[in-house]
């Protein structure tokens, strides 16, 4: 009789397990579709309904008394417990988080993000904000729950399945969190609660700064009740050199960068922390505009603009030039300097181009799907930065790509920072490239996967300017203004080690030395190199982690003209 019960119980569990596996496999495939369409919640509706049906069925099949009793058995018990836990977690996510979001988003279309007559209807975003926040919280909790499942007793197929669900939930949590933050931020930023003013910095990648380039041009955008207007445009040449930093800089920043970021608006983005840069730019604006304190600061570069032009289509300027996703970068960062020798004429051209692009965007002449993709790509490449003077909004921005803070490490990833700055007073960085690589020279991973050992960071800077670069326009070469001969590039670099890493060795291929300091718990190594056309220089840093750190090495780099290459190395990978 006992034997019969055991056989029947095993058959019962086996049949229900096979059925549950089928539903979970289907749910996993559907979840990938849901994750990919979270940027357009309405499009995810059918997929979410299918996902909820499968997860409900899988949860029901793995939560009956026989299954729960079998979870206490040796060997097979942990396998059943893991499957049951995953089924329960996915069911909770699908039915208590994603379905409510799907229901309220059913009428939401990406076309709602298209301004009409210079105004964006904020109601759809405000309606979806609550469910999006609820879904983000639920997915974060679900990801933590699955991550906590002990894999040590699981057989490979079950362990691998749990790992896949873990990764899927992590990615979905990130996507949903981004949606929740956006639906909270956008209405308030567009003046839902009262008028706002934002200072926009247009970074020039032809003259590097840590966060991209010098702020060569500025604009003021006014928002109110969803309406947007461009109310002022200026050039960095309109700003003076201040006798002292406009705001106090802490001693660590002063040791590494001096007071330059606080005295010249062209240098505010030299510190690779946009919260510092934005506060300095905001104060400089206030000093030149009767004390007006803007509500936030936005930064973007011509490469980000080229992505946006994919959404607007070509824009014909009054000069006859046509801005497209292919022509914008060379025109704005190089050709204009050959055409106009007077900086005032260059500034006028930039102002005209910015006004034309803003008019098209605010007028709704944009494909919303491509527009969202352009914004996402710009944010992922650190080309679109945002800082808010409102503390509650800034908290939402913290730790996102838009905040551009110092490189942030965690239990999985140790992040280096590679930041380059022009020291020539020129636009020669149009001709320069930066190549970065990271490897573990030696490492040991513990049972949790955390690593100790030596990491090697290699950074190569290449001057690709033509051999006769000295004959380029003086505004491009710098004309020897800082003691650097025309055609030569001078680059000042700042390399940030992750928290928990100590500097072991630093070498420069040209034999030059190093400076640096410490910035918010991170060792910083600085260097300067001068390059003739066709020349290159390589810096190699070895850093040691004696205590366990994230086993994946990544580098956050200055966004230059070329899209950044994802630099990563994992301890244990061959």
C-alpha positions as CSV (number, residue, x, y, z in Angstrom):
1,X,0.0,0.0,0.0
2,X,2.8,2.4,0.9
3,X,4.6,1.5,-2.3
4,X,1.4,2.2,-4.2
5,X,1.1,5.6,-2.6
6,X,4.7,6.4,-3.4
7,X,4.3,5.4,-7.0
8,X,1.0,7.4,-7.3
9,X,2.6,10.4,-5.7
10,X,5.6,10.2,-8.0
11,X,3.4,10.0,-11.0
12,X,1.2,12.8,-9.8
13,X,4.2,15.1,-9.2
14,X,5.8,14.0,-12.5
15,X,2.7,14.7,-14.6
16,X,2.1,18.0,-12.9
17,X,5.8,18.9,-13.1
18,X,5.8,18.2,-16.8
19,X,2.7,20.4,-17.3
20,X,4.1,23.1,-15.2
21,X,7.4,23.0,-17.1
22,X,5.5,23.5,-20.3
23,X,3.7,26.5,-18.9
24,X,6.8,28.0,-17.5
25,X,8.7,27.6,-20.7
26,X,5.9,29.3,-22.6
27,X,5.8,32.0,-20.0
28,X,9.6,32.6,-20.3
29,X,9.3,33.0,-24.0
30,X,6.4,35.4,-23.6
31,X,8.2,37.3,-20.9
32,X,10.9,38.2,-23.4
33,X,8.3,39.7,-25.6
34,X,6.8,41.7,-22.7
35,X,10.3,43.0,-21.6
36,X,11.0,44.1,-25.2
37,X,7.8,46.1,-25.4
38,X,7.7,47.8,-22.0
39,X,8.7,51.0,-23.7
40,X,5.3,50.8,-25.5
41,X,3.0,49.4,-22.7
42,X,-0.1,49.2,-25.0
43,X,1.8,46.8,-27.3
44,X,2.5,44.5,-24.4
45,X,-1.1,43.9,-23.5
46,X,-1.8,40.6,-25.3
47,X,1.6,39.2,-24.3
48,X,1.0,40.0,-20.7
49,X,-2.4,38.3,-20.8
50,X,-0.8,35.2,-22.2
51,X,2.0,35.3,-19.7
52,X,-0.5,35.6,-16.8
53,X,-2.5,32.6,-18.0
54,X,0.7,30.4,-18.2
55,X,2.1,31.5,-14.8
56,X,-1.3,31.0,-13.1
57,X,-1.4,27.5,-14.5
58,X,2.1,26.7,-13.5
59,X,1.6,28.1,-10.0
60,X,-1.6,26.0,-9.5
61,X,0.2,22.8,-10.7
62,X,3.1,23.4,-8.2
63,X,1.3,24.4,-5.1
64,X,-1.0,21.6,-4.2
65,X,-0.5,19.6,-0.9
66,X,1.3,16.7,-2.6
67,X,3.8,18.9,-4.3
68,X,4.4,20.9,-1.1
69,X,4.9,17.7,0.9
70,X,7.4,16.4,-1.6
71,X,9.5,19.6,-1.3
72,X,10.7,18.3,2.0
73,X,12.2,15.1,0.5
74,X,16.0,14.7,0.0
75,X,17.5,15.5,-3.4
76,X,14.2,15.9,-5.3
77,X,12.8,18.3,-2.7
78,X,15.1,21.3,-3.5
79,X,14.3,20.8,-7.3
80,X,10.6,20.9,-6.6
81,X,10.9,23.8,-4.2
82,X,12.9,25.9,-6.7
83,X,10.3,25.2,-9.5
84,X,7.5,26.1,-7.2
85,X,9.1,29.2,-6.0
86,X,9.8,30.4,-9.5
87,X,6.2,29.6,-10.6
88,X,4.7,31.5,-7.6
89,X,7.0,34.5,-8.2
90,X,6.2,34.7,-11.9
91,X,2.5,34.4,-11.2
92,X,2.6,37.2,-8.7
93,X,4.4,39.4,-11.1
94,X,2.1,38.7,-14.0
95,X,-1.2,39.0,-12.2
96,X,-0.6,41.6,-9.5
97,X,1.9,43.9,-11.3
98,X,1.9,43.5,-15.1
99,X,-1.8,43.0,-15.7
100,X,-2.9,46.2,-13.9
101,X,-0.2,48.0,-15.8
102,X,-1.5,46.5,-19.1
103,X,-5.1,47.4,-18.3
104,X,-4.4,51.0,-17.7
105,X,-2.0,51.2,-20.7
106,X,-4.4,49.6,-23.1
107,X,-5.4,53.0,-24.4
108,X,-1.9,54.4,-24.3
109,X,-0.1,54.8,-27.6
110,X,3.4,56.1,-28.2
111,X,1.8,58.7,-30.4
112,X,0.8,60.4,-27.2
113,X,4.5,61.4,-26.9
114,X,4.1,63.5,-30.0
115,X,3.7,67.2,-29.1
116,X,0.8,69.0,-30.8
117,X,1.3,72.7,-31.5
118,X,4.2,72.8,-29.0
119,X,2.3,71.1,-26.2
120,X,2.4,67.6,-24.9
121,X,-0.8,66.0,-23.4
122,X,0.4,65.0,-19.9
123,X,-2.8,63.1,-18.9
124,X,-1.8,59.7,-20.4
125,X,1.5,59.7,-18.7
126,X,0.0,60.8,-15.3
127,X,-2.6,58.0,-15.6
128,X,0.0,55.3,-16.2
129,X,2.5,56.5,-13.5
130,X,0.9,54.7,-10.5
131,X,0.5,51.2,-12.1
132,X,4.0,51.5,-13.6
133,X,5.5,52.3,-10.1
134,X,3.6,49.3,-8.6
135,X,4.8,47.0,-11.4
136,X,8.4,48.3,-10.9
137,X,8.3,47.6,-7.1
138,X,6.8,44.1,-7.7
139,X,9.4,43.2,-10.3
140,X,12.2,44.4,-8.1
141,X,10.9,42.2,-5.2
142,X,10.4,39.2,-7.6
143,X,14.0,39.6,-8.9
144,X,15.3,39.6,-5.3
145,X,13.2,36.5,-4.4
146,X,14.5,34.4,-7.3
147,X,18.0,35.7,-6.8
148,X,17.9,34.3,-3.2
149,X,17.1,30.7,-4.3
150,X,20.0,28.5,-3.2
151,X,21.3,26.8,-6.4
152,X,23.9,24.5,-4.6
153,X,21.5,21.5,-4.4
154,X,19.9,22.0,-7.8
155,X,20.7,19.7,-10.7
156,X,22.1,21.5,-13.8
157,X,18.9,21.8,-15.8
158,X,16.9,23.2,-12.9
159,X,19.7,25.5,-11.8
160,X,20.2,26.8,-15.4
161,X,16.5,27.5,-15.7
162,X,16.5,29.4,-12.4
163,X,19.5,31.4,-13.6
164,X,17.6,32.3,-16.8
165,X,14.5,33.4,-14.9
166,X,16.8,35.4,-12.5
167,X,18.4,37.2,-15.4
168,X,15.1,37.8,-17.1
169,X,13.5,39.3,-14.0
170,X,16.5,41.5,-13.5
171,X,16.3,42.9,-17.0
172,X,12.5,43.3,-16.8
173,X,12.9,45.1,-13.4
174,X,15.3,47.6,-14.9
175,X,13.0,48.3,-17.9
176,X,9.9,48.7,-15.7
177,X,11.8,50.9,-13.3
178,X,12.8,53.1,-16.2
179,X,9.2,53.4,-17.3
180,X,8.0,54.2,-13.8
181,X,10.7,56.9,-13.3
182,X,9.9,58.4,-16.7
183,X,6.2,58.6,-16.1
184,X,6.8,60.4,-12.8
185,X,9.5,62.8,-14.1
186,X,8.1,63.9,-17.5
187,X,4.9,65.5,-16.3
188,X,6.6,67.5,-13.6
189,X,9.5,68.5,-15.8
190,X,7.0,69.7,-18.5
191,X,5.3,72.0,-16.0
192,X,2.3,69.9,-14.8
193,X,2.7,71.5,-11.3
194,X,3.8,74.9,-12.5
195,X,6.2,76.6,-14.9
196,X,9.7,75.3,-15.2
197,X,13.0,76.5,-16.8
198,X,15.8,74.2,-18.0
199,X,19.3,75.1,-19.0
200,X,20.5,73.0,-22.0
201,X,24.2,72.5,-22.6
202,X,25.3,71.4,-26.0
203,X,28.5,69.5,-25.5
204,X,31.1,69.7,-28.3
205,X,32.8,66.4,-28.8
206,X,35.5,68.0,-31.0
207,X,36.9,69.5,-27.8
208,X,36.8,66.7,-25.2
209,X,35.7,67.0,-21.6
210,X,35.2,64.1,-19.2
211,X,31.4,64.0,-19.8
212,X,31.7,64.5,-23.6
213,X,32.8,67.9,-24.6
214,X,32.9,71.6,-23.7
215,X,29.5,73.3,-23.4
216,X,29.9,75.4,-26.5
217,X,26.4,76.6,-26.7
218,X,23.5,77.0,-24.3
219,X,19.7,77.4,-24.5
220,X,16.9,78.0,-22.0
221,X,13.7,75.9,-22.4
222,X,10.5,77.0,-20.7
223,X,7.8,74.5,-19.9
224,X,4.3,75.0,-18.6
225,X,1.3,72.7,-18.6
226,X,3.0,70.5,-21.2
227,X,4.0,73.4,-23.5
228,X,7.6,73.9,-24.5
229,X,9.3,77.1,-25.8
230,X,12.8,78.0,-26.5
231,X,13.3,81.3,-24.7
232,X,17.1,82.1,-24.9
233,X,20.2,81.0,-26.8
234,X,23.8,81.8,-25.9
235,X,27.4,80.8,-26.5
236,X,30.1,79.9,-24.0
237,X,32.0,82.9,-25.3
238,X,29.3,85.1,-23.6
239,X,30.5,83.9,-20.2
240,X,33.5,85.4,-18.4
241,X,36.4,83.7,-16.6
242,X,35.4,83.9,-13.0
243,X,38.1,85.0,-10.5
244,X,37.2,82.0,-8.2
245,X,35.0,79.0,-8.4
246,X,31.3,80.1,-8.5
247,X,30.6,77.3,-6.0
248,X,32.8,75.7,-3.4
249,X,34.6,72.6,-4.7
250,X,35.6,69.9,-2.2
251,X,39.2,69.2,-1.6
252,X,39.3,66.0,-3.5
253,X,38.1,67.7,-6.7
254,X,40.5,70.6,-6.2
255,X,43.4,68.2,-5.8
256,X,42.6,66.4,-9.1
257,X,41.1,69.2,-11.3
258,X,42.0,72.4,-9.6
259,X,39.4,75.2,-9.6
260,X,39.0,75.2,-13.4
261,X,35.6,73.5,-13.5
262,X,34.2,76.3,-11.3
263,X,35.8,79.2,-13.2
264,X,35.1,78.5,-16.9
265,X,31.8,77.3,-18.2
266,X,33.7,75.4,-20.9
267,X,35.2,73.3,-18.0
268,X,32.1,72.4,-15.9
269,X,31.9,69.0,-17.6
270,X,35.6,68.2,-16.7
271,X,34.5,66.6,-13.5
272,X,32.8,63.2,-14.4
273,X,29.9,63.8,-12.1
274,X,27.0,65.6,-13.8
275,X,25.5,66.7,-10.5
276,X,28.7,68.8,-9.9
277,X,28.8,70.0,-13.5
278,X,25.1,71.0,-13.6
279,X,25.2,72.8,-10.3
280,X,28.2,74.9,-11.5
281,X,26.5,75.7,-14.8
282,X,23.3,76.6,-13.1
283,X,25.2,79.1,-10.8
284,X,27.0,80.6,-13.8
285,X,23.7,81.1,-15.6
286,X,22.3,82.7,-12.5
287,X,25.2,85.1,-12.3
288,X,24.8,86.3,-15.8
289,X,20.9,86.5,-15.7
290,X,20.0,88.4,-12.7
291,X,20.0,85.5,-10.3
292,X,17.5,83.3,-12.2
293,X,17.7,79.8,-10.8
294,X,16.8,77.2,-13.4
295,X,14.9,74.0,-12.4
296,X,17.4,71.7,-14.0
297,X,20.2,71.2,-16.5
298,X,20.2,69.0,-19.6
299,X,23.2,68.1,-21.6
300,X,23.4,66.5,-25.1
301,X,25.9,66.3,-27.9
302,X,25.7,66.3,-31.8
303,X,25.9,62.5,-31.8
304,X,22.7,62.4,-29.7
305,X,21.3,65.0,-32.1
306,X,22.0,62.7,-35.0
307,X,20.0,60.0,-33.4
308,X,17.1,62.4,-32.9
309,X,17.3,63.3,-36.6
310,X,16.4,59.7,-37.4
311,X,13.1,60.5,-35.8
312,X,12.5,63.9,-37.4
313,X,13.9,63.3,-40.8
314,X,16.0,65.8,-42.7
315,X,15.9,69.4,-41.6
316,X,16.8,72.1,-44.2
317,X,18.5,75.1,-42.6
318,X,18.2,78.7,-43.9
319,X,21.8,78.4,-45.2
320,X,20.7,75.6,-47.4
321,X,22.5,72.9,-45.4
322,X,20.5,69.8,-44.7
323,X,20.8,68.2,-41.3
324,X,20.4,64.5,-41.3
325,X,21.5,61.7,-39.0
326,X,24.6,61.3,-41.3
327,X,25.5,65.0,-41.9
328,X,24.9,66.5,-38.5
329,X,28.1,65.4,-36.8
330,X,30.7,66.4,-39.4
331,X,28.8,69.6,-40.2
332,X,28.5,70.8,-36.6
333,X,31.9,69.6,-35.3
334,X,34.2,70.2,-38.2
335,X,32.8,71.7,-41.5
336,X,31.4,74.8,-39.8
337,X,34.9,75.9,-38.6
338,X,36.3,75.7,-42.1
339,X,33.4,77.8,-43.4
340,X,33.2,80.5,-40.8
341,X,36.4,81.8,-39.3
342,X,34.8,84.2,-36.9
343,X,33.5,82.6,-33.7
344,X,30.5,84.9,-33.7
345,X,29.4,83.5,-37.1
346,X,30.0,79.9,-35.9
347,X,27.8,80.7,-32.8
348,X,25.0,82.1,-35.1
349,X,25.1,78.9,-37.2
350,X,24.8,76.7,-34.1
351,X,21.9,78.8,-32.7
352,X,20.1,78.5,-36.0
353,X,20.5,74.8,-36.2
354,X,19.4,74.3,-32.6
355,X,16.3,76.4,-33.1
356,X,15.3,74.6,-36.2
357,X,15.7,71.2,-34.6
358,X,13.8,72.3,-31.5
359,X,11.0,73.7,-33.6
360,X,10.5,70.4,-35.4
361,X,10.6,68.3,-32.2
362,X,8.2,70.6,-30.3
363,X,5.9,70.9,-33.3
364,X,5.4,67.1,-33.3
365,X,7.1,66.5,-36.6
366,X,8.7,63.3,-35.3
367,X,8.1,59.5,-35.4
368,X,7.4,58.7,-31.7
369,X,8.8,55.1,-31.8
370,X,12.1,56.2,-33.4
371,X,12.1,59.2,-31.0
372,X,11.9,57.0,-27.9
373,X,14.6,54.7,-29.4
374,X,16.9,57.7,-30.0
375,X,16.4,59.0,-26.5
376,X,17.1,55.5,-25.1
377,X,20.3,55.1,-27.2
378,X,21.5,58.6,-26.2
379,X,21.0,57.8,-22.5
380,X,22.7,54.4,-22.8
381,X,25.7,56.0,-24.4
382,X,25.8,58.8,-21.8
383,X,25.1,61.4,-24.4
384,X,21.9,62.7,-22.8
385,X,22.3,63.9,-19.2
386,X,19.8,65.3,-16.8
387,X,20.0,66.9,-13.4
388,X,17.1,68.4,-11.4
389,X,17.3,71.1,-8.8
390,X,14.2,69.4,-7.2
391,X,15.4,66.8,-4.6
392,X,12.5,64.4,-5.2
393,X,13.2,64.3,-8.9
394,X,16.9,64.1,-8.5
395,X,16.4,61.0,-6.3
396,X,14.6,59.4,-9.2
397,X,17.5,60.2,-11.5
398,X,20.2,58.9,-9.2
399,X,21.9,55.8,-10.4
400,X,20.4,56.0,-13.9
401,X,22.5,56.6,-17.0
402,X,20.9,60.1,-17.3
403,X,22.5,61.1,-14.0
404,X,26.1,60.4,-15.2
405,X,27.6,60.0,-11.7
406,X,30.9,58.5,-10.9
407,X,31.4,54.9,-12.0
408,X,29.2,52.7,-9.7
409,X,30.2,49.2,-8.8
410,X,28.1,46.4,-7.3
411,X,28.3,42.8,-6.3
412,X,28.3,41.7,-10.0
413,X,30.3,44.4,-11.7
414,X,33.4,46.5,-10.9
415,X,33.4,49.6,-13.0
416,X,36.5,51.7,-14.1
417,X,36.2,55.2,-15.4
418,X,38.1,56.4,-18.5
419,X,37.7,60.2,-19.0
420,X,39.6,62.3,-21.6
421,X,39.9,66.1,-21.9
422,X,41.3,68.4,-24.5
423,X,44.3,70.4,-23.3
424,X,44.9,72.2,-26.6
425,X,42.1,74.7,-26.6
426,X,41.2,73.3,-30.0
427,X,38.7,71.3,-32.0
428,X,41.3,68.6,-32.8
429,X,39.5,65.8,-31.0
430,X,37.3,65.5,-34.1
431,X,40.4,63.5,-35.3
432,X,41.1,61.5,-32.2
433,X,40.0,58.0,-31.1
434,X,40.1,56.3,-27.7
435,X,40.4,52.5,-27.5
436,X,39.9,50.9,-24.1
437,X,40.3,47.3,-22.9
438,X,40.0,45.5,-19.6
439,X,41.3,42.0,-18.6
440,X,41.9,40.0,-15.4
441,X,45.6,39.4,-15.3
442,X,44.9,36.9,-12.5
443,X,41.9,36.3,-10.4
444,X,40.1,33.9,-8.1
445,X,36.4,33.6,-7.7
446,X,34.8,32.5,-4.4
447,X,31.7,30.3,-4.0
448,X,29.4,33.3,-4.6
449,X,31.3,34.3,-7.7
450,X,33.0,37.4,-6.2
451,X,36.6,37.9,-7.4
452,X,40.0,38.9,-6.0
453,X,43.1,39.5,-8.1
454,X,44.7,41.8,-10.5
455,X,42.9,43.7,-13.3
456,X,44.6,45.5,-16.2
457,X,43.1,48.6,-17.9
458,X,44.7,49.7,-21.2
459,X,43.8,52.9,-22.9
460,X,45.2,54.0,-26.3
461,X,44.7,57.4,-27.7
462,X,45.2,57.9,-31.5
463,X,45.6,61.1,-33.4
464,X,44.1,60.4,-36.9
465,X,44.5,64.0,-38.2
466,X,46.1,64.5,-41.6
467,X,49.8,64.9,-41.8
468,X,49.4,68.6,-42.7
469,X,47.0,69.2,-39.8
470,X,49.0,72.4,-38.9
471,X,47.4,74.0,-41.9
472,X,43.9,73.4,-40.7
473,X,41.9,76.6,-39.6
474,X,43.4,78.2,-36.5
475,X,40.2,77.7,-34.5
476,X,40.5,74.0,-35.1
477,X,44.2,73.6,-34.2
478,X,44.0,76.0,-31.3
479,X,46.7,78.1,-33.0
480,X,49.2,77.4,-30.3
481,X,47.1,79.2,-27.7
482,X,48.2,76.9,-24.8
483,X,51.7,76.3,-25.9
484,X,50.8,73.3,-28.1
485,X,52.0,73.6,-31.7
486,X,49.3,73.7,-34.4
487,X,48.4,70.1,-35.5
488,X,49.5,68.5,-32.2
489,X,46.9,67.3,-29.8
490,X,47.2,67.4,-26.0
491,X,45.0,65.1,-24.0
492,X,44.5,65.1,-20.3
493,X,43.1,61.8,-19.0
494,X,41.6,60.7,-15.7
495,X,41.4,57.0,-14.9
496,X,39.1,56.0,-12.1
497,X,39.7,52.7,-10.3
498,X,36.6,50.9,-8.8
499,X,36.1,51.0,-5.1
500,X,38.0,48.2,-3.4
501,X,40.9,48.3,-6.0
502,X,44.4,49.5,-5.2
503,X,46.9,50.8,-7.7
504,X,49.7,48.4,-8.4
505,X,51.4,49.9,-11.4
506,X,51.0,52.5,-14.1
507,X,53.0,52.9,-17.3
508,X,52.8,55.3,-20.2
509,X,54.2,54.4,-23.6
510,X,55.7,57.8,-24.1
511,X,57.5,57.6,-20.8
512,X,55.6,60.4,-19.1
513,X,54.5,60.4,-15.5
514,X,51.2,60.5,-13.6
515,X,49.3,62.5,-11.1
516,X,45.9,62.0,-9.5
517,X,44.3,61.6,-6.1
518,X,41.2,60.1,-4.6
519,X,37.6,60.9,-5.5
520,X,34.7,59.6,-3.3
521,X,36.6,56.4,-2.4
522,X,38.0,55.8,-5.9
523,X,41.7,56.1,-6.7
524,X,42.2,58.4,-9.7
525,X,45.3,58.3,-12.0
526,X,45.8,61.3,-14.3
527,X,48.1,61.7,-17.3
528,X,48.9,64.1,-20.1
529,X,50.0,63.2,-23.6
530,X,50.9,65.2,-26.7
531,X,50.4,63.5,-30.1
532,X,51.5,64.4,-33.6
533,X,49.3,63.4,-36.6
534,X,49.3,59.6,-36.9
535,X,50.9,59.1,-33.5
536,X,49.4,57.2,-30.5
537,X,50.0,56.7,-26.8
538,X,49.0,53.9,-24.5
539,X,48.6,53.9,-20.7
540,X,48.4,50.7,-18.8
541,X,47.1,50.4,-15.3
542,X,47.3,47.4,-13.0
543,X,44.9,47.4,-10.0
544,X,44.6,44.8,-7.2
545,X,41.5,43.8,-5.4
546,X,42.5,42.0,-2.2
547,X,38.9,41.7,-0.9
548,X,36.0,40.2,-3.0
549,X,34.6,42.5,-5.7
550,X,32.2,42.2,-8.6
551,X,33.8,39.6,-11.0
552,X,32.8,41.4,-14.2
553,X,35.0,44.3,-15.2
554,X,33.5,47.2,-17.2
555,X,34.7,50.7,-18.1
556,X,32.6,53.9,-18.3
557,X,34.2,56.1,-20.9
558,X,33.9,59.7,-22.2
559,X,31.4,59.6,-25.1
560,X,33.3,60.6,-28.2
561,X,32.3,60.8,-31.9
562,X,32.3,57.0,-32.2
563,X,29.7,54.9,-30.3
564,X,31.4,53.4,-27.2
565,X,32.5,49.7,-27.3
566,X,31.2,47.7,-24.4
567,X,34.3,46.8,-22.5
568,X,34.0,43.8,-20.2
569,X,35.9,40.9,-18.7
570,X,34.7,38.2,-16.4
571,X,36.8,36.4,-13.8
572,X,37.0,32.8,-14.9
573,X,36.3,33.3,-18.5
574,X,39.0,32.2,-20.9
